[in-house]
Amino acid sequence: MASLSETALLELVEAKRFGVEYQPIVEVKTGDVFAYEALSRFRTTCGSLIRPDYVYAALHDNPLLLFQVELAQKKIQLDRLSSAEKVFVNLDQDAFYACGQEVEENAFVRLIEKEGKDRVVVELIENSEMSDALMSLSMIELFNGLGVRTALDDLCNPKSMLSVAVLQLVEWVKLDRCVLLNRDDKNFMAFVSKIIDFAHITGKRVVLEGVETPEDLLFAKQIDVDFTQGFHYRPLFLNY
């Protein structure tokens, strides 16, 4: 399936065939699970998985529907996990601003504040569009002002921009799995090394995503990241 038709999208939303997978974020030094990232999952009527990027690409053509699905997903993601567990949640910029509410009336802000500022970390992605970067910066400033921690997701992904302002404001930096794929590129890794050094000097914590093998984990230790995440670890559970 290379795309999702409007009919298929509406059927999926009406049937609520979506759920969550909790992927562990593991501390490198101790091997302990520190938190979980809540990942959106979607299924066809036959039960097979649909790639989330296909679903969200279709949803972006309908801002109101995007808002509704993203909010429903966040409620599931925060409700299904024990309140004692820390959770990282991705928040789509277009969904966040879809209804144009004031901060105190924004449904996402109210939901996250209800779940507890010490429990939730909001992840934002900087895409290749300048408008996305500006929205990410605005959201990070907003959440920081409310005392909610933030993370910059997919850093070093070829399709993402790097905003110095955003990088300075977040408390967490998540390195995309392309770091693992380019581990033999000396010039690329020189850049990654400096990003990790900057993060540590400024009190940020670094997560390497896409860890799937013992060799990946060893590499994570070698480049001195703080946490790892990926299919090397069994998800907490799937819920649909």
Contacts in CASP RR format, 6 or more apart in sequence:
PFRMAT RR
TARGET T0000
AUTHOR 0000-0000-0000
METHOD contacts of the structure
MODEL  1
MASLSETALLELVEAKRFGVEYQPIVEVKTGDVFAYEALSRFRTTCGSLI
RPDYVYAALHDNPLLLFQVELAQKKIQLDRLSSAEKVFVNLDQDAFYACG
QEVEENAFVRLIEKEGKDRVVVELIENSEMSDALMSLSMIELFNGLGVRT
ALDDLCNPKSMLSVAVLQLVEWVKLDRCVLLNRDDKNFMAFVSKIIDFAH
ITGKRVVLEGVETPEDLLFAKQIDVDFTQGFHYRPLFLNY
1 50 0 8 1.000
1 51 0 8 1.000
1 54 0 8 1.000
2 54 0 8 1.000
3 54 0 8 1.000
3 57 0 8 1.000
3 58 0 8 1.000
4 12 0 8 1.000
4 50 0 8 1.000
4 54 0 8 1.000
4 55 0 8 1.000
4 57 0 8 1.000
4 58 0 8 1.000
5 58 0 8 1.000
6 58 0 8 1.000
6 61 0 8 1.000
9 55 0 8 1.000
9 58 0 8 1.000
9 59 0 8 1.000
9 65 0 8 1.000
11 45 0 8 1.000
12 18 0 8 1.000
12 42 0 8 1.000
12 50 0 8 1.000
12 55 0 8 1.000
13 65 0 8 1.000
13 68 0 8 1.000
13 69 0 8 1.000
15 45 0 8 1.000
16 72 0 8 1.000
17 42 0 8 1.000
17 43 0 8 1.000
17 44 0 8 1.000
17 45 0 8 1.000
17 47 0 8 1.000
17 240 0 8 1.000
18 40 0 8 1.000
18 41 0 8 1.000
18 42 0 8 1.000
18 43 0 8 1.000
18 55 0 8 1.000
18 69 0 8 1.000
18 72 0 8 1.000
18 73 0 8 1.000
18 76 0 8 1.000
18 240 0 8 1.000
19 40 0 8 1.000
19 41 0 8 1.000
19 42 0 8 1.000
19 73 0 8 1.000
19 76 0 8 1.000
19 238 0 8 1.000
19 239 0 8 1.000
19 240 0 8 1.000
20 38 0 8 1.000
20 39 0 8 1.000
20 40 0 8 1.000
20 41 0 8 1.000
20 73 0 8 1.000
20 76 0 8 1.000
20 77 0 8 1.000
20 80 0 8 1.000
20 238 0 8 1.000
20 239 0 8 1.000
21 38 0 8 1.000
21 39 0 8 1.000
21 41 0 8 1.000
21 235 0 8 1.000
21 236 0 8 1.000
21 237 0 8 1.000
21 238 0 8 1.000
22 36 0 8 1.000
22 37 0 8 1.000
22 38 0 8 1.000
22 39 0 8 1.000
22 80 0 8 1.000
22 81 0 8 1.000
22 87 0 8 1.000
22 235 0 8 1.000
22 236 0 8 1.000
22 237 0 8 1.000
23 36 0 8 1.000
23 37 0 8 1.000
23 39 0 8 1.000
23 229 0 8 1.000
23 230 0 8 1.000
23 233 0 8 1.000
23 235 0 8 1.000
23 236 0 8 1.000
24 33 0 8 1.000
24 35 0 8 1.000
24 36 0 8 1.000
24 229 0 8 1.000
24 230 0 8 1.000
24 233 0 8 1.000
24 234 0 8 1.000
24 235 0 8 1.000
24 236 0 8 1.000
25 33 0 8 1.000
25 34 0 8 1.000
25 35 0 8 1.000
25 36 0 8 1.000
25 37 0 8 1.000
25 88 0 8 1.000
25 207 0 8 1.000
25 227 0 8 1.000
25 228 0 8 1.000
25 229 0 8 1.000
26 32 0 8 1.000
26 33 0 8 1.000
26 34 0 8 1.000
26 227 0 8 1.000
26 228 0 8 1.000
26 229 0 8 1.000
26 233 0 8 1.000
27 33 0 8 1.000
27 34 0 8 1.000
27 226 0 8 1.000
27 227 0 8 1.000
28 217 0 8 1.000
28 220 0 8 1.000
28 221 0 8 1.000
28 225 0 8 1.000
28 226 0 8 1.000
28 227 0 8 1.000
28 228 0 8 1.000
29 226 0 8 1.000
33 233 0 8 1.000
34 86 0 8 1.000
34 227 0 8 1.000
35 85 0 8 1.000
35 86 0 8 1.000
35 87 0 8 1.000
35 88 0 8 1.000
35 121 0 8 1.000
36 81 0 8 1.000
36 85 0 8 1.000
36 86 0 8 1.000
36 87 0 8 1.000
36 88 0 8 1.000
36 236 0 8 1.000
37 87 0 8 1.000
37 88 0 8 1.000
37 89 0 8 1.000
37 90 0 8 1.000
37 123 0 8 1.000
37 229 0 8 1.000
38 77 0 8 1.000
38 78 0 8 1.000
38 81 0 8 1.000
38 87 0 8 1.000
38 88 0 8 1.000
38 89 0 8 1.000
38 90 0 8 1.000
39 52 0 8 1.000
39 90 0 8 1.000
40 52 0 8 1.000
40 55 0 8 1.000
40 73 0 8 1.000
40 77 0 8 1.000
40 90 0 8 1.000
41 49 0 8 1.000
41 52 0 8 1.000
41 238 0 8 1.000
41 240 0 8 1.000
42 49 0 8 1.000
42 50 0 8 1.000
42 52 0 8 1.000
42 55 0 8 1.000
43 49 0 8 1.000
43 50 0 8 1.000
43 240 0 8 1.000
44 50 0 8 1.000
55 69 0 8 1.000
56 66 0 8 1.000
56 92 0 8 1.000
59 65 0 8 1.000
59 66 0 8 1.000
59 69 0 8 1.000
59 70 0 8 1.000
60 66 0 8 1.000
60 94 0 8 1.000
63 94 0 8 1.000
63 95 0 8 1.000
63 98 0 8 1.000
64 98 0 8 1.000
64 99 0 8 1.000
66 92 0 8 1.000
66 94 0 8 1.000
66 95 0 8 1.000
66 98 0 8 1.000
67 95 0 8 1.000
67 98 0 8 1.000
67 99 0 8 1.000
69 95 0 8 1.000
70 91 0 8 1.000
70 92 0 8 1.000
70 95 0 8 1.000
70 96 0 8 1.000
70 108 0 8 1.000
71 95 0 8 1.000
71 107 0 8 1.000
71 108 0 8 1.000
71 111 0 8 1.000
74 89 0 8 1.000
74 91 0 8 1.000
74 108 0 8 1.000
74 111 0 8 1.000
74 112 0 8 1.000
75 111 0 8 1.000
76 239 0 8 1.000
77 87 0 8 1.000
77 89 0 8 1.000
78 87 0 8 1.000
78 89 0 8 1.000
78 111 0 8 1.000
78 112 0 8 1.000
78 115 0 8 1.000
78 120 0 8 1.000
80 239 0 8 1.000
81 87 0 8 1.000
81 236 0 8 1.000
83 115 0 8 1.000
83 119 0 8 1.000
85 119 0 8 1.000
86 118 0 8 1.000
86 119 0 8 1.000
86 120 0 8 1.000
86 121 0 8 1.000
87 119 0 8 1.000
87 120 0 8 1.000
87 121 0 8 1.000
88 120 0 8 1.000
88 121 0 8 1.000
88 122 0 8 1.000
88 123 0 8 1.000
88 151 0 8 1.000
88 172 0 8 1.000
89 112 0 8 1.000
89 120 0 8 1.000
89 121 0 8 1.000
89 122 0 8 1.000
89 123 0 8 1.000
90 123 0 8 1.000
90 124 0 8 1.000
90 125 0 8 1.000
90 153 0 8 1.000
91 108 0 8 1.000
91 122 0 8 1.000
91 123 0 8 1.000
91 124 0 8 1.000
91 139 0 8 1.000
93 124 0 8 1.000
93 132 0 8 1.000
93 135 0 8 1.000
93 136 0 8 1.000
93 139 0 8 1.000
94 135 0 8 1.000
95 108 0 8 1.000
96 106 0 8 1.000
96 108 0 8 1.000
96 135 0 8 1.000
96 139 0 8 1.000
97 135 0 8 1.000
99 106 0 8 1.000
99 107 0 8 1.000
100 106 0 8 1.000
101 107 0 8 1.000
103 109 0 8 1.000
103 142 0 8 1.000
103 146 0 8 1.000
109 142 0 8 1.000
109 146 0 8 1.000
112 120 0 8 1.000
112 122 0 8 1.000
112 143 0 8 1.000
112 148 0 8 1.000
113 146 0 8 1.000
113 148 0 8 1.000
117 146 0 8 1.000
117 147 0 8 1.000
117 148 0 8 1.000
117 149 0 8 1.000
120 148 0 8 1.000
120 149 0 8 1.000
121 148 0 8 1.000
121 149 0 8 1.000
121 150 0 8 1.000
121 151 0 8 1.000
121 171 0 8 1.000
121 172 0 8 1.000
122 139 0 8 1.000
122 143 0 8 1.000
122 148 0 8 1.000
122 149 0 8 1.000
122 150 0 8 1.000
122 151 0 8 1.000
123 150 0 8 1.000
123 151 0 8 1.000
123 152 0 8 1.000
123 153 0 8 1.000
123 172 0 8 1.000
123 174 0 8 1.000
124 136 0 8 1.000
124 139 0 8 1.000
124 140 0 8 1.000
124 150 0 8 1.000
124 151 0 8 1.000
124 152 0 8 1.000
124 153 0 8 1.000
124 166 0 8 1.000
124 170 0 8 1.000
125 132 0 8 1.000
125 136 0 8 1.000
125 152 0 8 1.000
125 153 0 8 1.000
125 154 0 8 1.000
125 160 0 8 1.000
126 132 0 8 1.000
126 133 0 8 1.000
126 136 0 8 1.000
126 152 0 8 1.000
126 154 0 8 1.000
126 160 0 8 1.000
126 161 0 8 1.000
126 162 0 8 1.000
126 163 0 8 1.000
126 166 0 8 1.000
127 133 0 8 1.000
127 159 0 8 1.000
127 160 0 8 1.000
127 161 0 8 1.000
128 159 0 8 1.000
128 160 0 8 1.000
128 161 0 8 1.000
130 161 0 8 1.000
132 161 0 8 1.000
133 161 0 8 1.000
133 163 0 8 1.000
133 166 0 8 1.000
136 152 0 8 1.000
136 163 0 8 1.000
136 166 0 8 1.000
137 163 0 8 1.000
137 165 0 8 1.000
137 166 0 8 1.000
137 169 0 8 1.000
139 150 0 8 1.000
140 150 0 8 1.000
140 166 0 8 1.000
140 169 0 8 1.000
140 170 0 8 1.000
141 169 0 8 1.000
143 149 0 8 1.000
143 150 0 8 1.000
144 150 0 8 1.000
144 169 0 8 1.000
149 171 0 8 1.000
149 172 0 8 1.000
150 169 0 8 1.000
150 170 0 8 1.000
150 171 0 8 1.000
150 172 0 8 1.000
151 170 0 8 1.000
151 171 0 8 1.000
151 172 0 8 1.000
151 173 0 8 1.000
151 174 0 8 1.000
151 207 0 8 1.000
152 166 0 8 1.000
152 167 0 8 1.000
152 170 0 8 1.000
152 172 0 8 1.000
152 173 0 8 1.000
152 174 0 8 1.000
153 174 0 8 1.000
154 160 0 8 1.000
154 174 0 8 1.000
154 176 0 8 1.000
154 209 0 8 1.000
155 162 0 8 1.000
155 167 0 8 1.000
155 173 0 8 1.000
155 174 0 8 1.000
155 175 0 8 1.000
155 176 0 8 1.000
155 195 0 8 1.000
156 175 0 8 1.000
156 176 0 8 1.000
156 178 0 8 1.000
156 179 0 8 1.000
156 191 0 8 1.000
156 192 0 8 1.000
156 195 0 8 1.000
157 176 0 8 1.000
157 178 0 8 1.000
158 178 0 8 1.000
160 176 0 8 1.000
167 173 0 8 1.000
167 198 0 8 1.000
168 202 0 8 1.000
170 204 0 8 1.000
171 203 0 8 1.000
171 204 0 8 1.000
171 205 0 8 1.000
172 204 0 8 1.000
172 205 0 8 1.000
172 206 0 8 1.000
172 207 0 8 1.000
173 195 0 8 1.000
173 199 0 8 1.000
173 204 0 8 1.000
173 205 0 8 1.000
173 206 0 8 1.000
173 207 0 8 1.000
174 206 0 8 1.000
174 207 0 8 1.000
174 209 0 8 1.000
174 229 0 8 1.000
175 192 0 8 1.000
175 195 0 8 1.000
175 206 0 8 1.000
175 207 0 8 1.000
175 208 0 8 1.000
175 209 0 8 1.000
175 225 0 8 1.000
176 209 0 8 1.000
177 209 0 8 1.000
177 210 0 8 1.000
179 189 0 8 1.000
179 192 0 8 1.000
179 208 0 8 1.000
179 223 0 8 1.000
180 208 0 8 1.000
180 210 0 8 1.000
180 211 0 8 1.000
180 216 0 8 1.000
180 219 0 8 1.000
182 188 0 8 1.000
182 189 0 8 1.000
183 189 0 8 1.000
183 219 0 8 1.000
189 223 0 8 1.000
192 223 0 8 1.000
193 223 0 8 1.000
196 206 0 8 1.000
196 223 0 8 1.000
196 224 0 8 1.000
196 225 0 8 1.000
199 205 0 8 1.000
199 206 0 8 1.000
200 206 0 8 1.000
200 224 0 8 1.000
205 226 0 8 1.000
205 227 0 8 1.000
206 225 0 8 1.000
206 226 0 8 1.000
206 227 0 8 1.000
207 225 0 8 1.000
207 226 0 8 1.000
207 227 0 8 1.000
207 228 0 8 1.000
207 229 0 8 1.000
208 220 0 8 1.000
208 223 0 8 1.000
208 225 0 8 1.000
208 227 0 8 1.000
208 228 0 8 1.000
208 229 0 8 1.000
209 228 0 8 1.000
209 229 0 8 1.000
209 230 0 8 1.000
210 216 0 8 1.000
210 229 0 8 1.000
210 230 0 8 1.000
210 231 0 8 1.000
210 232 0 8 1.000
211 217 0 8 1.000
211 220 0 8 1.000
211 228 0 8 1.000
211 229 0 8 1.000
211 230 0 8 1.000
211 231 0 8 1.000
211 232 0 8 1.000
211 233 0 8 1.000
212 230 0 8 1.000
212 231 0 8 1.000
212 232 0 8 1.000
213 232 0 8 1.000
214 232 0 8 1.000
216 228 0 8 1.000
216 232 0 8 1.000
217 228 0 8 1.000
217 232 0 8 1.000
220 228 0 8 1.000
END
